Amino acid sequence: MRSTRRTVPWAAALLAALAGLLLTLSVPATPAHAAPTGFRVQDGRLLEASGNDFVMRGVNHAHTWYADRLDSLDHIKAKGANTVRVVLSSGDRWTRNDTADVANVVTQCKRNRLICVLEVHDTTGYGEQSGAVTLSRAADYWIEVRDALVGQEDHVVVNIGNEPHGNTGYSRWTDDTKAAIRKLRAAGFDHTLMVDAPNWGQDWAFTMRDNAASVFAADPDANTVFSIHMYGVFDTAAEVSDYLNRFVTAKLPVVVGEFGHDHSDGNPDEDAVLSVTRQLGIGYLGWSWSGNGGGVEYLDMVENFDPERTTSWGKRLFDGPDGIAATSEEAAVYRSGPGEDTTAPTVPGAPAASAVTSSSVTLTWGAAVDAVGVSGYDVVLVAGGRETVVASASGTTATVSGLAADTSYTFAVYARDAAGNRSARSATVTVTTASGAAAGSCAVAYRVTGEWPGGFQGEVVVRNTGSTAVVGWTLRWTFPASQRITSLWGGTVTQSGAEVSVAAAPYTATIPPSGSVALGFTGTRPGTNSSPAVFLLNGVECSAA
């Protein structure tokens, strides 16, 4: 999903189809593959490890842009969903979601008894969208965060990359997708993989439809699901039905990974999407819970992440005919039954601090106990009534890096088990880092994004060029021409004269290595609007980006 989609030549595609491009999808021969450890594909159906037929009924959640809104998963579950598709970033276009964050997302999905479809959004519109990255790069990201996913095969589906080709160069989709699947399998991924269609996900040229069999056959585990995004291209029931039925007939697994009730590129037939998927037993994931911008705010299911303020689109998807409430069935892995582990580990011991420097601290705590076994621990930073996972460990010690010098931090620890149960929070420890400059490096890009008489809008992008994460930060600069900030998002601003200081917001507080955060603001200006020359992050001067 992107905020503004280019109208695609669906009519031309339809004429081509009538001219003979509606190729019959052949049933692939099933290759020899590894024994499933979780979800698996069989005869075109997605099955759980138990053999239960699983049909996704859920929504998309824009986590990478709203990292402080993980409580949305609880609200999504309360609406009846059995699945959530979570937007992540590899750090190439937006702030990177690191291993600890991904592990926390999975934990929250499991705590809310949701199947977690995780996708990398940085591939969106590759070949047409500036800054978009390849499926190969997305596969590299999954390998980098693999520790958060190993052992979660019965709870997590890996959606390799969102809408991986735009309307330029999309003929490469087949080879690129095969290569990405093989790369992940070679790296030891046993998860069910999901692959999005090209043409901004809508496959109006039928590249995915006509090559799905060969892509499926390229997976040595025979465990790949295809995802079509249905917006303006799918504005009639006939188009919806024909596309999905071709996959079902060919015994190839397909889901509607995104769809809406309206869009700038046309008016999708959401009633047909809901009706046909019910008839065929196909999964769907509506776009999206909340937080849309760029002119498609009407795709929000609730206003401002408030579950009590359901929009007309949300009411249609959750409570209308063939909607989530009427058709969703919870995953068997979460249902009560003999042998199910529902007991959380005991509370870990209070963490103790050692090796405190100006930029890091080592924490050690007493082990928790679990009836089956503790699988790991999450260290959280507690600030302003919020918690942020800053480290994960399999043992009882972890080092938190990228801290600001001479700054007080409060940490606590949670234990978790393989079933997704999480302990109560440990007692906290407060640590003040040593004086001195913070470790690491930074680069700042400043630009004016719009101007008008007496006012302007600006953007500041802060990139961590060091090797450790920055956890908690303050950015300072001096305006050269009497500019004043009137509103800012991404942090909390104070200004004294020309001196500006911005403290991180909870959702921008952590900047992983090679990651970045963006601040946006509006302000007033005199006749000139020259840019600041020097930016200091935690007292250290940043280079120009």
Secondary structure, 3 states (H helix, E strand, C coil): CCCCCCCCCHHHHHHHHHHHHCCCCCCCCCCCCCCCCCCEEECCEEECCCCCECCCEEEEECHHHCCCCCCHHHHHHHCCCCEEEEEECCCCCCCCCCHHHHHHHHHHHHHCCCEEEEEECCCCCCCCCCCCCCHHHHHHHHHHCHHHCCCCCCCEEEECCCCCCCCCCHHHHHHHHHHHHHHHHHCCCCCCEEEECCCCCCCCCCHHHHHHHHHHHCCCCCCEEEEEEECCCCCCHHHHHHHHHHHHHCCCCEEEEEECCCECCECCCHHHHHHHHHHHCCEEEECCCCCCCCCCHHHCCEHHHCCCCECHHHHHHHHCCCCHHHHCCCCHHHCCCCCCCCCCCCCCCCCEEECCCCCCEEEECCCCCCCCCEEEEEEEEEECCEEEEEEEECCCEEEECCECCCCEEEEEEEEEECCCCECCCCCCEEEECCCCCCCCCEEEEEEEEEEECCEEEEEEEEEECCCCCEECCEEEEECCCCCEEEEEECEEEEEECCEEEEEECHHHCEECCCCEEEEEEEEECCCCCCCCCCEEECCEECEEC
